Amino acid sequence: MAGERAAFVIKTCGLRSNEAVDAAILSGADAIGFMLAPSKRQVTIAEAVAMRRAAASGRTTLPSFVAVTVNPTDAE
């Protein structure tokens, strides 16, 4: 109903390509997570930034983007 909040939020995580990010956006994901922590889906910060920039190209609205980390340092 108009003006009501959704009962849930969808976050897609562990994406590693521009195509996967685009598919998540087109599918209606509310948030996209990049795995910066050690994982088989891990990407570098530079790769995550590049995918975020590519996703923004030609779009006026985007989902939230989040970083999944484990014990990040203050500098990170």
URMO-V104456 format. One record per backbone hydrogen bond with DSSP energy under -0.5 kcal/mol. NH is the residue of the N-H (numbers start at 1). CO is the residue of the C=O. If there is no record, write none. Layout:
NH,CO / NH,CO
This chain:
4,1 / 11,9 / 12,31 / 14,33 / 15,33 / 21,17 / 22,18 / 23,19 / 24,20 / 25,21 / 26,22 / 27,23 / 28,25 / 29,24 / 30,10 / 31,10 / 32,64 / 33,12 / 34,66 / 36,34 / 36,68 / 37,68 / 42,39 / 43,35 / 48,44 / 49,45 / 50,46 / 51,47 / 52,48 / 53,49 / 54,50 / 55,51 / 56,52 / 57,53 / 57,54 / 59,56 / 64,30 / 66,32 / 68,34 / 69,67
